[in-house]
């Protein structure tokens, strides 16, 4: 017999290393006389899309297209340390460093351009669509690259370096109080599952995921992060069992250590709540790991809703479910 159930799972998760551990990201930015810019950072894009985010941030500030920004993260001879691609920190922490560096270079460019255009203040200058000029006066503008070239001829090289340090304080071991992380991300997910009471097999039919992301700098990437997190959460809940014997891993291959395939992924509806985080770049905060956390609780709760047994160790394998059902039947007599 196959039975269906629905479960909810909620999570909150801190961005960064936390607990007072130094969490610093650095970035270099240079604006070139061909109208492009380069971002140098030690952050590693492992598929989460951080390079795209850094390009978007620089492009937004400089009035360029993301394609006009070269993000170099591969050369440790020239890229500054930006910490690990972990702890849900790259968009928030390194994104802040990139934003600060771009704004520093931009401010020098605006000061120079104000002199060139005889504009009273740098605030009267704007960067838009590859041009730089006086706000509200289309007749007083020029191609951005040309202005950068003039600045360089006059000894003004538009390069800057900045760092961003995440806010964090150690937890007081006596009181258990403190502010180990900042900011926090929040999420809630609902899962619908189908449990085969004869085999113990669980099939996840649908997951609805809602996450607080601060400001979504790239909505498509946010949806992808949520879908990836849900998929990993399903693996954590149902499949990924590490078998150890005398300190040795017994299942070191993907034929025995199972992870979800495309056939295991259910329909996923991803939604996000946008409430800007004042300390993040354009209001953004981390999402990478938080997207995985509610899935596990939602799936386990859905199993309980379907067949009335509580699985207390992960993963919820068919063997564990059948054993729990047998124990329940024995208790009921």
C-alpha positions, 0 to 999 in steps of 0.5 A, spaced: 500 500 500 502 506 498 500 512 502 501 520 502 503 525 507 505 532 507 510 535 512 513 542 513 520 544 515 523 551 517 530 553 518 535 559 520 542 559 518 547 564 519 552 567 514 559 567 514 564 563 519 561 566 525 563 565 532 568 571 532 572 567 527 576 573 522 572 573 516 575 577 511 574 578 503 578 582 499 577 585 491 581 589 486 578 593 481 580 597 475 577 601 470 580 600 463 580 605 457 576 600 452 570 601 457 571 595 460 573 593 467 576 587 471 575 585 478 580 581 481 578 576 487 580 570 490 573 567 491 572 561 487 566 559 483 564 552 484 558 553 480 554 557 485 554 563 480 559 568 484 563 570 478 556 572 475 554 576 481 561 580 482 560 582 474 553 584 476 555 588 481 561 592 478 556 593 471 551 596 476 556 601 479 559 603 472 553 603 468 556 597 463 553 591 461 555 584 465 559 582 459 564 588 459 566 586 466 572 581 466 572 577 473 579 574 474 579 569 480 584 564 477 591 567 478 593 567 485 599 571 483 595 577 483 588 575 486 587 577 493 584 573 499 577 572 499 576 566 503 573 560 502 567 558 498 563 556 504 559 558 509 554 561 505 559 567 504 561 569 497 555 573 495 555 577 502 562 578 504 566 578 497 560 582 494 561 587 499 568 587 498 567 588 490 562 593 491 566 597 495 572 597 491 568 599 485 565 605 488 572 607 490 575 607 483 568 610 481 569 616 485 576 618 483 573 617 476 567 622 477 572 627 481 576 627 474 570 627 470 567 633 474 573 637 472 573 635 465 566 637 464 566 643 469 561 640 473 560 643 480 560 637 484 562 629 482 555 628 484 552 631 478 556 626 473 553 620 471 555 613 468 550 610 464 550 605 458 557 606 457 557 613 457 559 618 462 557 625 462 553 631 466 546 629 469 540 631 465 545 634 459 546 629 453 550 634 450 555 634 455 557 626 455 563 622 452 564 614 451 566 612 458 573 609 455 575 615 452 574 619 459 578 613 462 584 614 457 584 622 458 584 620 466 590 615 465 594 621 460 593 625 466 596 620 471 590 618 474 589 610 474 583 608 476 584 602 480 582 600 487 583 595 493 578 594 498 576 589 503 570 587 507 569 584 514 563 580 516 560 582 523 561 577 528 562 576 536 564 570 540 559 566 544 560 567 551 561 560 554 558 562 560 552 565 558 551 562 551 549 569 549 552 573 543 552 574 536 556 569 532 553 570 525 550 576 521 546 576 518 541 570 518 537 567 512 530 564 513 526 559 510 520 554 510 519 548 505 513 543 504 514 536 502 509 531 499 511 524 499 509 517 497 511 511 502 510 504 500 508 500 506 510 494 503 517 496 501 519 502 505 521 506 499 519 513 499 518 517 493 518 525 494 513 528 489 513 535 490 517 540 494 515 548 495 520 552 498 520 559 500 526 563 502 528 570 505 534 572 501 535 579 502 535 582 495 535 577 489 541 580 485 540 574 480 533 571 481 535 565 476 541 563 480 536 564 486 531 559 484 537 554 482 540 555 488 534 553 492 533 547 487 540 545 488 539 545 496 532 541 495 536 536 491 541 535 496 536 535 502 533 529 499 539 526 498 541 527 506 534 525 508 533 519 504 539 516 500 546 518 503 549 513 508 556 513 510 558 506 512 564 505 517 568 499 519 574 500 524 575 507 521 574 505 514 569 507 509 565 501 506 562 505 501 567 509 497 563 509 490 557 512 488 554 505 486 554 504 494 554 511 497 547 514 493 546 521 491 539 523 488 539 523 480 535 527 475 529 521 476 529 522 484 528 530 483 521 532 484 517 538 482 520 544 486 516 550 486 521 556 489 519 562 492 523 568 495 522 573 500 525 580 498 527 584 504 533 588 503 539 586 508 542 593 510 549 590 511 549 586 504 551 588 497 544 592 494 541 588 500 543 581 498 545 575 503 547 568 503 542 562 500 547 557 498 547 552 504 540 554 507 536 552 501 538 545 504 536 545 511 528 545 511 528 539 506 530 534 511 525 536 516 520 537 511 521 530 508 521 526 515 515 530 517 511 528 511 513 520 512 510 521 519 504 524 516 503 518 511 505 512 515 505 515 523 512 513 524 518 517 526 525 516 523 530 519 528 536 517 524 538 519 517 537 517 512 530 514 512 532 508 508 527 503 506 530 498 512 529 503 517 522 505 515 520 497 515 523 496 522 519 502 524 512 500 521 513 493 524 515 496 531 508 500 531 504 494 529 507 490 535 506 496 539 498 496 537 498 488 538 
